[in-house]
Amino acid sequence: MASRATAAAAAAVLRGLGAARRAGGWQAPAARRWRSLGPGSGQAHSARIEFERFNAAARQRNTSGILYVSSFVIFFLGASYAAVPLYRLLCKRTGFMGTPKTENIVLDPETLRPLEDHRKLRIKFSGQVSTALDWSFRPEQRQVTVVPGETALAFFKAYNNSDKPVVGVATYNVIPDQAAQYFNKIQCFCFDIQQLDAKEDIDMPVFFFIDPEFANDPLMDDIETITLSYTFFKSSGH
């Protein structure tokens, strides 16, 4: 009895749904949800605007990142090219790392006077050549003696052993390092391009003095010998 009543109720519900479908007033829930998210709905329009905003923000971040990285690379490339001349200028001005001062010097006769009562200093000379450069290079004299404030002139000789022109350039330093700040070169061939033809030789002068302030520095009290050393390298690009 109860089962017949249940079946009758179900049949009545189905008849009602069929009538509603025929009248066009009912749709399946899935279809109704699909139509609500269709192209013309407000939700779809808002989602599209939000997506476009996201893309625009992403493009701006990418552009900013590329500009930042490019600026970073350009800065360090410029710094690398400037490092060598800046380092050389620092050494020439201060005597840093055993590099003698070679800045333009104005000699004042009143202050640049030999300190005759100071102990004699032995100035030794040394010359080397890079293995890539087929030259011979040596000092003409092994050493000279001077006192602070006294000028001196020395010569180096270079000879091209090869059968073709070769271009070289010299670097230099002073030993011990702490004495470099007082070693002043008035004239020298350092960092100058030197071209020697096949089997050609050349004499190169070095005109220098030891700053009189050397005598007032207590750190120089134990220094009796100073060595000026040059090394010739083959010039790149020649």
SULGINOR-V767997 format. One record per residue. N is the residue number from 1. RES is the residue in one letter. PSI is psi in whole degrees, -180 to 180 (999 if undefined). Layout:
n=N res=RES psi=PSI
n=N res=RES psi=PSI
This chain:
n=1 res=M psi=-46
n=2 res=A psi=-37
n=3 res=S psi=-35
n=4 res=R psi=-38
n=5 res=A psi=-40
n=6 res=T psi=-43
n=7 res=A psi=-39
n=8 res=A psi=-39
n=9 res=A psi=-41
n=10 res=A psi=-41
n=11 res=A psi=-37
n=12 res=A psi=-40
n=13 res=V psi=-44
n=14 res=L psi=-39
n=15 res=R psi=-37
n=16 res=G psi=-41
n=17 res=L psi=-39
n=18 res=G psi=-40
n=19 res=A psi=-40
n=20 res=A psi=-39
n=21 res=R psi=-42
n=22 res=R psi=-33
n=23 res=A psi=-9
n=24 res=G psi=15
n=25 res=G psi=6
n=26 res=W psi=141
n=27 res=Q psi=157
n=28 res=A psi=147
n=29 res=P psi=-39
n=30 res=A psi=-43
n=31 res=A psi=-38
n=32 res=R psi=-39
n=33 res=R psi=-40
n=34 res=W psi=-42
n=35 res=R psi=-33
n=36 res=S psi=-23
n=37 res=L psi=14
n=38 res=G psi=174
n=39 res=P psi=-29
n=40 res=G psi=2
n=41 res=S psi=159
n=42 res=G psi=-34
n=43 res=Q psi=-44
n=44 res=A psi=-40
n=45 res=H psi=-44
n=46 res=S psi=-40
n=47 res=A psi=-39
n=48 res=R psi=-42
n=49 res=I psi=-42
n=50 res=E psi=-39
n=51 res=F psi=-41
n=52 res=E psi=-39
n=53 res=R psi=-41
n=54 res=F psi=-44
n=55 res=N psi=-41
n=56 res=A psi=-42
n=57 res=A psi=-39
n=58 res=A psi=-42
n=59 res=R psi=-39
n=60 res=Q psi=-40
n=61 res=R psi=-40
n=62 res=N psi=-43
n=63 res=T psi=-44
n=64 res=S psi=-40
n=65 res=G psi=-42
n=66 res=I psi=-43
n=67 res=L psi=-40
n=68 res=Y psi=-47
n=69 res=V psi=-41
n=70 res=S psi=-43
n=71 res=S psi=-40
n=72 res=F psi=-46
n=73 res=V psi=-44
n=74 res=I psi=-41
n=75 res=F psi=-47
n=76 res=F psi=-28
n=77 res=L psi=-45
n=78 res=G psi=-40
n=79 res=A psi=-38
n=80 res=S psi=-39
n=81 res=Y psi=-33
n=82 res=A psi=-16
n=83 res=A psi=-44
n=84 res=V psi=-53
n=85 res=P psi=-34
n=86 res=L psi=-42
n=87 res=Y psi=-42
n=88 res=R psi=-42
n=89 res=L psi=-41
n=90 res=L psi=-46
n=91 res=C psi=-43
n=92 res=K psi=-32
n=93 res=R psi=-34
n=94 res=T psi=-14
n=95 res=G psi=19
n=96 res=F psi=142
n=97 res=M psi=36
n=98 res=G psi=15
n=99 res=T psi=124
n=100 res=P psi=152
n=101 res=K psi=130
n=102 res=T psi=17
n=103 res=E psi=155
n=104 res=N psi=124
n=105 res=I psi=130
n=106 res=V psi=112
n=107 res=L psi=125
n=108 res=D psi=112
n=109 res=P psi=-26
n=110 res=E psi=-29
n=111 res=T psi=-30
n=112 res=L psi=82
n=113 res=R psi=139
n=114 res=P psi=134
n=115 res=L psi=87
n=116 res=E psi=-28
n=117 res=D psi=1
n=118 res=H psi=154
n=119 res=R psi=151
n=120 res=K psi=141
n=121 res=L psi=133
n=122 res=R psi=123
n=123 res=I psi=111
n=124 res=K psi=156
n=125 res=F psi=144
n=126 res=S psi=144
n=127 res=G psi=132
n=128 res=Q psi=162
n=129 res=V psi=138
n=130 res=S psi=149
n=131 res=T psi=-21
n=132 res=A psi=-7
n=133 res=L psi=119
n=134 res=D psi=65
n=135 res=W psi=161
n=136 res=S psi=141
n=137 res=F psi=127
n=138 res=R psi=157
n=139 res=P psi=146
n=140 res=E psi=-26
n=141 res=Q psi=147
n=142 res=R psi=-35
n=143 res=Q psi=162
n=144 res=V psi=163
n=145 res=T psi=137
n=146 res=V psi=166
n=147 res=V psi=159
n=148 res=P psi=136
n=149 res=G psi=-7
n=150 res=E psi=130
n=151 res=T psi=152
n=152 res=A psi=155
n=153 res=L psi=132
n=154 res=A psi=159
n=155 res=F psi=145
n=156 res=F psi=149
n=157 res=K psi=132
n=158 res=A psi=143
n=159 res=Y psi=131
n=160 res=N psi=111
n=161 res=N psi=-14
n=162 res=S psi=175
n=163 res=D psi=20
n=164 res=K psi=159
n=165 res=P psi=141
n=166 res=V psi=141
n=167 res=V psi=131
n=168 res=G psi=165
n=169 res=V psi=142
n=170 res=A psi=141
n=171 res=T psi=171
n=172 res=Y psi=164
n=173 res=N psi=168
n=174 res=V psi=139
n=175 res=I psi=128
n=176 res=P psi=157
n=177 res=D psi=-40
n=178 res=Q psi=-17
n=179 res=A psi=-12
n=180 res=A psi=-33
n=181 res=Q psi=-19
n=182 res=Y psi=-3
n=183 res=F psi=108
n=184 res=N psi=126
n=185 res=K psi=121
n=186 res=I psi=-38
n=187 res=Q psi=134
n=188 res=C psi=172
n=189 res=F psi=8
n=190 res=C psi=139
n=191 res=F psi=5
n=192 res=D psi=139
n=193 res=I psi=127
n=194 res=Q psi=117
n=195 res=Q psi=127
n=196 res=L psi=130
n=197 res=D psi=173
n=198 res=A psi=127
n=199 res=K psi=18
n=200 res=E psi=147
n=201 res=D psi=165
n=202 res=I psi=145
n=203 res=D psi=132
n=204 res=M psi=123
n=205 res=P psi=154
n=206 res=V psi=119
n=207 res=F psi=123
n=208 res=F psi=171
n=209 res=F psi=160
n=210 res=I psi=126
n=211 res=D psi=133
n=212 res=P psi=-23
n=213 res=E psi=-16
n=214 res=F psi=-39
n=215 res=A psi=-20
n=216 res=N psi=-1
n=217 res=D psi=115
n=218 res=P psi=-22
n=219 res=L psi=-13
n=220 res=M psi=0
n=221 res=D psi=-33
n=222 res=D psi=2
n=223 res=I psi=119
n=224 res=E psi=-25
n=225 res=T psi=135
n=226 res=I psi=133
n=227 res=T psi=127
n=228 res=L psi=117
n=229 res=S psi=133
n=230 res=Y psi=146
n=231 res=T psi=127
n=232 res=F psi=136
n=233 res=F psi=155
n=234 res=K psi=131
n=235 res=S psi=128
n=236 res=S psi=143
n=237 res=G psi=3
n=238 res=H psi=999
